[in-house]
Amino acid sequence: MNAVVIRMLDDDRLLPTASRLRPDAAPEETLARVAWSVLVEPGDGVAGALIAEHGAIRALEMAVGEMGESGLLVPGSISPRQLAEAQARWSPRARSQAVWDAMESCLVIGGRLLLPGDDLWPAGLEDLGVHAPVVLWARGDLGRCVGRRTASIVGARAATAYGESVAAELAGDLAAGGVVIISGGAYGIDGAAHRAALGAGGTTIAFLAGGIDRAYPVGHQQLFDRIRAGGAVLSEVPCGSAPTKWRFLQRNRLIAAAGAATVVVEAGWRSGSLNTAGHAAALGRPLGAVPGPISSAASAGCHRLLREYDAVCVTSAQEVRELWQDGADDVATSMPVSPDQVRLLDAVSTRTPRDVNEIARLSGLAEARVRSLLGLLDLDGLVEHVPDGWRRTS
């Protein structure tokens, strides 16, 4: 990477710090992704389209370097006006100090950086397309989340005792059965779901609207400490970032995308939880809602989802499990299947058996790696061995 061309990265401290943050990865890619995380607000589709077209490093050079618009437009995705507006948004944030601060702060708190394609990257986020996060900042034990079914449970901050009780019952029963509970770390329904999952000895993930170095709400500091010990705290904005209304709304798309199903336990007529439900519906995720008393304003949003948005009425953990029985497969919605497994599954047909050599050729993996992965996927029920080779289960 040419640090002279990239104004915001013309700092000798940056590449060494990027290497410390991700010792086993290319520091240039790490640095470019961190820089994008500093430049853009969550869900910036122009940045996502540029990165998808040119790669993080090249797109960054073209966006904030000396090359201007040359070659930057993505046909059918970005117009000249959109690009100009985006560059005007990004320019004030193009500071090397901000990039260094983000990485150093993450190192100080013992955090880590996840990039798309990493083994621990939540696979469901890929469905967000150009609006997917450029990075995730993380704290906790992400290894506990690998290969597990996930369920997103959300609801009102100003929850009633009824709502918190139902959220705790659903989350506790699901977590005890091995499901990873995803929520937003807020007061009310979110907090009840996290606490119940931990109380059942399960795993839970909190997606934050601000940096992972700050507890928001402050009253959940101890809860976040417990979540990190029994799961993970994730954010797409760098350390030091404050939660804002826009970031809360964009954070909701991550909660919806990372879950195999989304359940709204309690929500008012205009609750932010309906925003999460909207993202889940747009992504084709199964959507459930818990009914409440017809006289309760706290459940008006759930009743709206049931009446207007084809949400499924759920009253127990078993009914939540039924949401994903006919939904997308585990590869798209679990947290997560490794990239090699995804490549192998793409190479295995549901109808025509293929031998190891053919699967290796189609997937681009070594035959020894294919044999190893086939054994694991066979145990998970995703593939099966038949007389003429291997095929994917339907």
N, C-alpha and C positions, 0 to 999 in steps of 0.2 A: 504494500500500500504506500502511495506517495503522500507523505504527511505535509509536503509543501503545497500540493494541490488542494488538499483538504484542510481548509483554514481551521476548522474547529478541532482538528486532531493534531495540530502542529505543536505538540507538547511531548517532550522526551519521557515524561513519567507514564504515559498512557499504555504503551505496549507492554512494559514490564508489569504494570498493575493488572492488565488484562490476562497476562500469563499466570499471575498468582490467583486470579479469580477462577480460571478454568485451566489448570495446569496441563491437562491432556488434550487440549483443543488448540486449533490455530488461533493465535492472539489477534490476527487481523480481523477474522470473522467475529470473534467475541467483541472486539472494540467497535466495529461497525454496528453491530446489533445494539450495543449499549448506547451508542451515539443516537441511533434512531429512537430508542426508548426515551432519551432526553428530549429529542426534537419534537416528537409528535404527541398528541393527545390520544388516549385509547380509541381504537376503532377507526383510525384515519385510513380510509380506503384508497386515497391517492398514494400514500406511502406504501401501503400493502401491494398495490398494483405495480409500482416501480420495483419493489423488492422482488416480486414474483417474476417480473420480466427480465431484470438485469442482475439480480443478486444483491445482497445487502451492501457489499463493498462498492461495487460499481454504481449502484443507485445513489449511494451517499456522496460519492465523488461528483456525480452529475448534479445532484440536488443542491449542494452547498459549496462546491468547489468553484473553479474558475471556468468551467465549461458551459455554464448557462443551460439553455434549453436543448443544445445540440444532441439529437438522438434520444432525448428523454421521453418524448411522448409515447404512450402505449396505445396503438390504434384500437378504437372501439371502447377504450376504458378511460382515457384521460384527455380532456380537451385542453387547448392552450390556456383558456381562462382558468380552468381548474388547477392547472399546474402553476400559473402565476399566483393564484390565491394561496395555494399550498406553500410555495416558497416564501410568500410574505408572512405566513404563519410560522414557518420554521426558522426564519432568519434571526429573530430576536433571541432564540434559544441556542444558537450555534456558538457555544462557548466551551473551550477545552476544559476549563475549571469545573464546569457542571458535570462533564463526563467523568472526570477523575473523582469528583466528590461522590458520585453515584457508586462507582466501583469500590472506592475505599470505605465508604460507609457500610456497604454490604459485607466486606471482609471483616470489619471491626465487630459486627454483630454475629459473625459466624454464618452468614447467609450464603446462598449459592445462586448461580444463574443458569436457567434452563433455556435452551434454544430449540426451535422446531426440529424434529428429527431425533432429539435425545431420547434415550430409552425411558426416561421418566416424564417426558412431555405428555400431557393429557391428550390422548388421541382424538377425543371428540372435538377439540378446539379447531382441528383442521377443517371442520364443516363450516367454519365462519369465513372461509375463503380469504379475500383481500382484507377483511376486517378482523382477521385473527391477530393475536398479540405478536409483536416482533420478538419479544423475550418474555420470560416469567422470572421474577425475583422470588426466591423461596427460602423458607426456614422450616426446619422440622425433619421428620423421618419419612421421606417420600418413598423409600423402599417398601414400606408397609402397604402402600397403595397399588403396587404393581399387580396387574392382572386381575383386579377385583372389580366386581359389579359396583356401580355407583348410583346413588339416588340423591337428587337435589330437593331439599325441604326448605321452604321459605314461607314468610308471612309477616304480619304486622309487627312493628316495634311496640306499639301500644296494645299488646296482646291481653286478652282476658285470661283468667285462670283456666277456663275451658280450653282455650286455644293452646296454652302452654302445656296443659296436661295431655292433649291429643298429640301434639308435636313430640313430646317426650316418649309417649307410648309407641308411636310409629318409628321414630329414630332408634329407640332402644331395641325394639324387636328386630328391625332390619340390621342394625349393627351387630347384634348378637349372632345373626345368621351370616355374617361375613361381608355385608354390604358397606361400602364406604359412604358416609353421609357428607354431603356437600351443602354448605350454606354460606352466609355472608358475614357472620360474626357480630351481627347487630343485637341490640336488646330485643326482648320479646321472643318470637317464634324461633329466630335464628339461634339465639343463645340456648333456648330449651333443647333444640335439636342437637347442638354440639355437646352439651352437658350430658344428655341422655346417651349419646353414642359412646362417650368416654366412660360413663358410668357402667355401661354394659361390657366394657373391656374391648370396645371396637375402635374403629379408625374414622377420623373425620378431617375434612379439609375446609378451611375458611378462605374465601377469596375476598381480598380487601380492596377498598376504593382508594386508599392512600398507600404510602410506603410500608414495607414490612418492618421497618425500624420503629414504627410508632403504633401504639395501641389506640384504635378508634372503634368504639367508644372507650374512653379512658377507664371506665368502670369494668371493662372486660380484660384488663391487663392479666389477671391471674388465669382467666379462661384461655387466653391466647397462649400463655405459658404451657397450660395443660394440653392444648391442641398440638403445639409443636412437639410435645413428648409422645403424643399418640396419633400423629398424623402430620399435617403441614399447614402452613400459612403461606398463601401465594398472592402476588400482585403483579400487574403488568406495568405499573409506574415505578420509577426508581425510588430508592431510599430518600427520605426527606420530603417526598411529595405529600401535599395535604389532600385529604378527600374533599371533593367538590360534588355538587349536584350532578354535573355531567359525568364525572367519574363513577358515581354510584350507578347511574343508568347504564353506562357502558360495562361496568363490573357485572351487572346482571346477565349480560349475554354470555359471560364466561361460566357463570353458575349453571345456566340453562344448557350450554353446549357440552360441559363436562359431565353432566348427568345422563344416565340411561333413561331416566324419567324425571319429571319435575312435579312436585306436589305442593300446592298452595294450601296451607292449613287454615289460615285466618287472614282476611284482608278486607279493608274498607273499599268503598266504591271507587276511589281514585288512588288506591294504594300502589306504592312502587313495586310491590310483588306482582301486580298485573303486568308490569313491564317485563319482568322475568318470564312470566307465563307467555307473553307475546313472543319473546325470543324463542322459547321452547317450541311453540306452535310453528313458527317460521322455519325452524330447523327440522321439523318433522319428528320432534321428540314426543313421546307419550306425555299427556298432561292430565294430572288429577287434581281434584279440589275436594276439601272436606266441608260438608255442610254444617251449618250452625243454626241456632234459633232464628226463625224468620223475622223476629223482632230485633235482632242484634245487628247494629250498624257495623260491628267489627267483622261480620261474615258476609256483608253485602257484596263484596268483591268476589268471594267464592261462589255465591249464588249467581252472580253475573257470568262467571266463567262457565258454570254448569248450563246456564240458559242460552248464552250467546256464542260461546266459543268451543262447544263440543267437548268440554272437559269431562272426565270420567269421575263419577262420585266414588270416593274412597273413604272407608271407615276403619281400616285395619291394615297392618303390615302385609298380610297376604294379598289384599286387594291392590296394594302398591306393586307387589311382585307381578301380579297379573298384567300390569300396565305394559311391561316390556316383553311379555311372552310372545307377542305378535309384532314387536317393534324391530328396530334395526339390530343387526347382529352384534356380537361381542366385540368384534374388531373395531367397529365404529364408535362404540359407546363405553367400553370399559376403560379403566385407568391403569395403564394403557397396555396394549400388545406391542412388543418390540418392533422396530422397523424391519428387521430381518424376517420376523414372523409374518408381517403384513406382505412383504415381497413374496414369501413362499406361498401364502394363501392365495395371492393373486395368480400364481402360476399353477395352482391345483384346480382342476375342473370338478364341478359337481356331477357331471355326467360321464366324462371319458376318463378312465383310469390312466395314470401316467407313471412311468418308472422314475427312479431317483435321478438317472442321467438326464431325462427330459425336463424334470422339474428344476434341476440345477441350471440347465441351459436357459430356460425361460425366466428364472428368477435372478440369474447372475450370481448365485451363491455357490460356494464350493460343495462338492458332493458330500464330504464329511459333515459340513454344517447343515446340509439339507437333511441327512439321516438323523442328526441330533434333534433338529427342530420338529421333524415329523413325529418322533417319539413323544415329545412334549405335547404337541398339538393333538396326538391320538389320545393321550391321557385326559385332555380337556374336552374330548368329544368333538373337536373341530374338523378332524380328518379321520379317515378309516382306511385300513389296508384290505384290498380285495385281490382275487387271484391275478389280475393283470396289472397291478400296481397300486397307486394311492389315488383317492379322490376325496373331495371336500364333502362333509356331511351337509345335508340340506337344512 
